[in-house]
């Protein structure tokens, strides 16, 4: 049962075919993964025939088995079970959605820029998770990729109004409030509702709902939910530093510094994770043929020094 937006509104959007939805062979893969006793031979065959999906699974397995002498190069039953069928299902869902066509009548919404940022956030979330292990790598990649799917929904469901809203200079809370006022939902609660409808665990849906404005962790030990929320917050900052507009860099750097502290990571950790995410992102933009993407932006020495000062209680970002 939907808990993130009014169910009747969600049904209305679905009836109007305004909601993103998976299709094709990846929908078959999703259905197989959801079965209690799937035909593993058929599942392996379908996954092996999907270069993007199989490539992601192979990458995750090689990260999990980093100590192996020889990395794996193909998908097998062992690799699917190691990643987990829930994660495979979610990856198939995310990659199917990433082939969604642009909403023709939302003039100020750029689908290539949207997916470039979404893949940057997914790669960043997976990179951070590879160190912190707050959740399965595949599920965090998917959560990062879908965290902003609500913006695509707004562009599809309310193209004229959302296009006009995109021209306004608003901070994040004001933009969400304006979306809610104008359309009856905002990009975060519709994203959480979609993920819930796609049977993604509520832990990740809740994290998407709160990742833009995470609660600072106090003296009480952080919960897993806290860690996932702050991982997504850091992933968003890394995505903006890597492929966002230059004018957003300082604000993104400040958010990255705060998230690093909350996750108990050091500035030098960010450099390694940022480079890892950037390499992964460059491969994805080529695989998915995302047009107009520029190279991943390097973190300069001044930025790292700013983060070090922040970590030591020096000058703020």
C-alpha atoms as one frame of an Amber mdcrd trajectory, in Angstrom:
protein
   0.000   0.000   0.000   1.356   3.393  -0.988   2.404   5.548   1.931   4.336
   8.395   0.316   1.627  10.190  -1.695  -2.141  10.036  -1.859  -3.008   6.660
  -3.485  -5.815   8.145  -5.595  -3.395  10.693  -7.044  -0.908   7.922  -7.824
  -3.639   5.896  -9.550  -4.651   8.964 -11.549  -1.068   9.452 -12.741  -0.840
   5.788 -13.635  -4.119   5.911 -15.589  -2.830   8.912 -17.523   0.361   6.910
 -18.347   2.399   9.693 -16.764   4.561   7.399 -14.633   7.860   5.897 -15.811
   7.607   2.142 -16.205   9.983  -0.674 -17.210   9.511  -2.746 -20.337  11.103
  -5.110 -22.833  13.379  -7.993 -21.935  14.389  -6.341 -18.668  10.789  -6.590
 -17.501  11.025 -10.343 -18.124  14.237 -10.414 -16.074  12.482  -8.550 -13.257
   9.614 -11.034 -13.245  11.972 -14.011 -13.187  13.927 -12.535 -10.274  10.696
 -12.052  -8.331   9.707 -15.728  -8.605  10.229 -18.097  -5.677  11.900 -20.675
  -7.902  13.071 -18.937 -11.093  14.446 -20.737 -14.125  18.106 -19.826 -13.512
  19.265 -21.054 -16.919  16.825 -18.708 -18.658  17.715 -15.847 -16.298  21.442
 -16.267 -16.934  20.810 -16.377 -20.696  18.772 -13.151 -20.604  21.267 -11.317
 -18.392  24.238 -12.432 -20.516  22.477 -11.019 -23.585  22.169  -7.584 -21.914
  25.613  -5.895 -22.046  24.719  -3.047 -19.677  23.128  -5.273 -17.035  25.724
  -8.030 -17.218  28.523  -5.454 -17.118  27.136  -3.956 -13.921  26.774  -7.370
 -12.284  30.341  -8.308 -13.229  31.652  -5.038 -11.803  29.827  -5.567  -8.503
  31.096  -9.142  -8.178  34.667  -8.022  -8.817  34.352  -5.312  -6.155  33.003
  -7.861  -3.672  35.779 -10.311  -4.584  38.580  -7.772  -4.830  41.092 -10.266
  -3.399  40.639 -12.755  -6.235  43.728 -13.354  -8.355  41.644 -13.248 -11.514
  38.548 -11.034 -11.920  35.462 -12.685 -13.381  34.543 -11.770 -16.940  31.105
 -13.333 -17.410  27.818 -13.807 -15.595  27.219 -17.164 -13.937  24.786 -18.576
 -11.400  27.320 -17.926  -8.631  27.682 -14.283  -9.635  23.902 -13.743  -9.740
  23.487 -15.320  -6.323  26.377 -13.295  -4.895  24.850 -10.036  -6.101  21.385
 -11.261  -5.079  18.277 -11.658  -7.218  16.645  -8.665  -5.507  19.572  -6.491
  -6.581  19.546  -7.975 -10.109  15.830  -7.193 -10.350  16.411  -3.624  -9.231
  19.288  -3.134 -11.663  17.130  -4.414 -14.541  14.412  -1.966 -13.474  16.791
   0.996 -13.261  18.435   0.341 -16.629  15.070  -0.149 -18.313  13.913   3.222
 -16.971  17.153   4.844 -18.141  16.038   4.232 -21.729  12.917   6.364 -21.215
  12.329   8.872 -24.000  12.340  12.601 -23.382   9.038  14.331 -22.532   8.486
  16.246 -25.770   6.586  19.194 -24.302   8.752  19.997 -21.251  11.002  22.512
 -22.975  13.344  23.301 -20.076  13.923  19.697 -19.026  17.053  18.072 -20.502
  16.826  14.282 -20.487  20.569  13.779 -21.262  21.541  16.079 -18.375  19.056
  14.307 -16.101  20.471  10.844 -16.815  24.070  12.072 -16.722  23.451  13.347
 -13.181  21.460  10.239 -12.211  24.230   7.882 -13.324  26.781  10.106 -11.573
  24.791   9.782  -8.364  24.430   6.014  -8.839  28.156   5.528  -9.435  28.975
   7.750  -6.459  26.556   5.907  -4.164  28.094   2.584  -5.174  31.642   3.899
  -4.694  30.895   5.145  -1.165  29.077   1.908  -0.327  32.039  -0.161  -1.519
  33.943   1.332   1.426  31.207   1.651   4.045  29.116  -1.423   3.088  25.911
   0.171   4.391  23.835  -1.877   1.904  24.288  -4.237  -1.075  26.192  -2.490
  -3.865  23.599  -3.211  -6.537  20.761  -1.857  -4.418  22.658   1.338  -3.617
  23.499   1.848  -7.303  19.813   1.491  -8.153  18.742   3.788  -5.329  21.180
   6.456  -6.481  19.952   6.119 -10.061  16.278   6.395  -9.071  16.609   9.026
  -6.336  15.584  11.794  -8.737  13.161   9.828 -10.914  10.453  12.140  -9.572
  11.854  14.964 -11.709  11.313  12.860 -14.823   7.788  12.133 -13.580   7.068
  15.841 -13.168   8.407  16.527 -16.659   6.108  13.822 -18.065   2.998  14.465
 -15.966   3.123  18.273 -15.770   5.329  19.347 -18.698   4.154  22.944 -19.070
   4.011  23.818 -15.390   7.239  22.027 -14.525   9.061  23.639 -17.450   8.046
  27.054 -16.119   9.097  26.097 -12.597  12.561  25.083 -13.806  13.242  28.690
 -14.848  12.819  29.968 -11.282  15.795  30.455  -8.972  14.721  28.516  -5.883
  16.637  26.627  -3.226  15.854  22.936  -2.734  13.253  23.269   0.068  11.433
  26.087  -1.734  11.423  24.103  -4.986   9.936  21.045  -3.285   7.318  23.203
  -1.581   6.401  24.828  -4.907   6.141  21.430  -6.615   3.867  20.195  -3.848
   1.696  23.294  -4.035   1.373  23.299  -7.828   1.124  19.588  -8.599   0.078
  17.802  -5.389   3.401  15.953  -5.096   7.111  16.785  -5.215  10.000  15.001
  -6.883  11.037  13.177  -3.699   7.733  11.784  -2.494   6.733  10.631  -5.986
  10.171   8.982  -6.364   9.678   7.157  -3.056   6.141   6.156  -4.095   7.371
   4.799  -7.434  10.155   2.821  -5.788   7.679   1.387  -3.298   5.345   0.443
  -6.151   8.284  -1.306  -7.842   8.741  -3.368  -4.649  12.025  -1.782  -3.611
  12.405  -2.159   0.184  10.995   0.715   2.240  14.436   1.325   3.773  15.616
   2.729   0.435  12.329   4.500  -0.335  12.501   6.326   2.997  16.134   7.238
   2.355  15.238   8.832  -0.990  12.479  10.814   0.708  14.977  12.405   3.119
  18.352  12.481   1.372  18.224  16.152   0.323  17.770  17.308   3.931  19.347
  14.646   6.165  19.232  14.925   9.940  22.611  15.468  11.590  23.679  12.394
  13.536  24.058  13.221  17.214  25.891  11.391  19.957  23.660   8.333  19.526
  25.124   5.784  17.139  23.967   6.183  13.542  21.314   3.785  12.302  21.583
   2.007   8.964  18.873   4.363   7.691  21.016   7.367   8.703  24.024   5.952
   6.886  22.072   5.313   3.682  20.555   8.820   3.753  23.971  10.442   4.244
  25.507   8.198   1.579  22.921   9.473  -0.903  23.537  13.049   0.255  27.266
  12.603  -0.369  26.558  10.919  -3.717  24.469  13.895  -4.800  27.292  16.292
  -3.891  29.827  14.155  -5.760  27.550  14.064  -8.819  27.261  17.851  -8.830
  31.022  18.238  -8.473  31.637  15.723 -11.245  29.162  16.745 -13.920  27.092
  19.654 -12.588  27.235  23.370 -13.451  30.346  25.164 -12.226  28.276  27.608
 -10.157  27.066  24.722  -7.975  30.553  23.498  -7.092  31.107  25.439  -3.848
  27.729  24.504  -2.413  28.290  20.863  -3.427  31.724  20.907  -1.801  30.205
  22.175   1.435  27.614  19.400   1.420  30.311  16.828   0.682  32.312  18.045
   3.677  29.318  17.730   5.983  28.458  14.260   4.671  32.055  13.046   5.035
  32.003  14.029   8.697  28.658  12.325   9.289  29.900   9.124   7.647  33.258
   9.350   9.456  35.202   9.561   6.227  38.295  11.696   5.688  38.915  14.140
   2.795  41.487  11.793   1.239  38.795   9.074   1.195  36.662  11.343  -0.963
  39.413  11.730  -3.553  39.706   7.960  -4.032  35.931   7.424  -4.127  35.413
  10.419  -6.412  37.940   9.138  -8.939  36.397   5.659  -8.785  32.913   7.079
  -9.380  34.171   9.249 -12.225  35.724   6.337 -14.085  32.545   4.304 -13.637
  30.417   7.258 -14.811  32.474   7.779 -17.976  31.877   4.146 -18.901  28.150
   4.440 -18.249  27.696   7.588 -20.322  29.293   5.732 -23.238  27.322   2.525
 -22.646  23.993   4.370 -22.406  24.962   6.813 -25.201  24.129   9.880 -23.110
  24.635  12.813 -25.461  26.504  16.003 -24.659  28.382  14.817 -21.571  31.668
  16.523 -20.718  34.557  14.770 -18.946  34.243  14.182 -15.197  35.589  17.269
 -13.433  38.761  16.793 -11.381  38.903  17.785  -7.725  41.661  20.385  -7.442
  44.111  20.768  -4.545  42.302  23.846  -3.273  39.054  21.917  -2.932  40.757
  19.131  -0.981  42.444  21.654   1.290  39.080  23.288   1.941  37.685  19.898
   2.939  40.682  19.242   5.219  40.192  22.594   6.957  36.529  21.834   7.413
  37.311  18.401   8.868  39.771  19.998  11.310  37.314  22.704  12.333  39.005
  25.422  10.302  37.533  27.774   7.725  34.115  26.681   6.485  33.550  25.790
   2.848
